[in-house]
Amino acid sequence: MSVLAPFRTRAFRYQWPADLATSWAVEMEVLILGWYILVESESVVLLVFFGALQYLGSLVSPMFGVAGDRFGYGRLLWMTRALYAVMAALLGCLAASDLLSPTAVLIIAGLNGLVRPSDMVMRYALIAQYLPGSQLMGALGISRITSDSARIAGALAGAGVVAMFGMAPAYLVVTTLYVVSFMLSLQVVSPRKI
């Protein structure tokens, strides 16, 4: 069985680039906003608080499992990625209009943090729904590469774009990645509840 066998399945061909775009956007966003919090507030405590907000959703992640079983993991993934895009667009608009503040960043980071920890689990659950068992190991390995590559490329891209062009253009890139991810996620159809 080929490692690339999961790409024969239509849903995986759409989910993989959607997950890649989301992972890159998340890594860019965390770096950009962490940098912003530290520079604007000059407070390491607020930076630590921002970092903790990224995992706020681990407290409610079992409810995402229940919602995924009830409404379908595909739908839930669509909704979370739409939320990411809307929140990134809001941050970009605030940055472009010079209304961005550490308080606004922390509030939006908290809202995103409620959803973000469940994203990886929803990805894996959705893959398990539409791929045969013989392809799962390869598919999960390929899926894992997306998040690992994002830690490198997304962080470099985030730092590079914000340093060269500023916060608002960086958020245009982040928002675009989330919108692309959302659009690709709409093409993922699992056999159940979508």
C-alpha angles and dihedrals in degrees: 000000000000122000087230093053093105089067088068086073113083095217092055092048088060100035096052097059090039090055090045092053091047093048093049092047092049093051092046091047097049092050095044094047094042089052090047093050092049095046097042100040098030085212124128088191091061089047090054090047089051090051091050091051089062089070099040090110093064085080092059101029094109087064089057088057090053091047091048091053091047102042102018130265091250093059092044090051090050091051095048093048091048088052091051091052094048093048092047091049089050091051090047092051091048090050093047092050094045091242096115115121135172088251092056091047092051093049093049091042088053092052092048090044090060090062107027102075090059094053096086093047091049089051092053094043091052092048090051090053098057106029127073117247093251090064099042098091093052093043094050090048091051090046091051090054089062094061093041093050090048092058088062106030097033093050092048092046093047094050093042097049095045092046094048102036109013137244101301096052090045089055090049087060092046092048091048091053091051092048091049089049091050093049092049091046089057087065093057109098120181121198093247133062100345 
